[in-house]
Amino acid sequence: MDLDKARGYGHGRVVSLPEAMDHLVAYYRGISGEHPDWAEYREAMERERRVVLRITLNRAGPDHHA
């Protein structure tokens, strides 16, 4: 596929703390496994004011049929 012509259609939402915390923990676990100190991780996420960007795609293309 020619990535220069790829398009996605949908919407996004910024999820801020405190709602974002469970998503941030799940993201970390999915990438790196268990953190040695979850309290420290959560404090860092709050200190750094981390957010999660949730993107929902309704469709993507181009869709070529042979």
C-alpha positions in Angstrom: 0.0 0.0 0.0 1.2 3.5 -0.7 1.2 5.1 2.7 1.2 8.6 1.3 -2.4 7.9 0.1 -3.6 6.1 3.3 -6.4 7.9 5.1 -8.3 7.3 8.4 -11.6 8.7 9.4 -12.9 8.8 13.0 -12.5 10.9 16.1 -10.1 11.4 19.0 -10.4 12.3 22.6 -7.8 13.4 25.2 -8.3 11.5 28.4 -6.8 13.5 31.3 -5.9 12.4 34.9 -7.3 11.0 37.0 -9.4 9.1 34.4 -6.3 8.4 32.3 -4.4 6.5 35.1 -5.8 3.0 34.5 -5.1 3.4 30.8 -1.5 4.5 31.5 -0.9 1.5 33.8 -2.4 -0.8 31.2 -0.2 0.7 28.5 2.9 0.3 30.6 2.0 -3.3 31.4 1.4 -4.1 27.8 4.8 -2.8 26.7 7.1 -3.5 29.7 5.3 -5.8 32.1 5.1 -5.1 35.8 6.6 -1.9 37.2 8.9 -2.4 40.2 7.1 0.4 42.1 3.6 1.3 40.9 3.2 4.1 43.4 6.3 5.8 42.0 5.0 5.3 38.4 1.6 6.8 39.3 3.3 9.8 41.0 5.5 10.3 37.9 2.4 10.3 35.6 0.7 12.9 37.8 3.9 15.0 38.1 4.4 14.9 34.3 0.6 15.5 33.7 0.4 12.6 31.3 -2.7 12.1 29.2 -4.0 9.4 26.9 -5.2 10.0 23.4 -8.0 7.7 22.5 -8.5 7.3 18.7 -11.5 5.6 17.2 -11.4 4.9 13.5 -14.6 4.5 11.7 -12.9 3.6 8.4 -9.5 3.6 6.8 -8.5 3.5 3.2 -7.9 3.4 0.4 -9.6 0.0 0.1 -8.7 -1.6 -3.2 -10.6 -4.7 -4.4 -9.0 -6.9 -7.0 
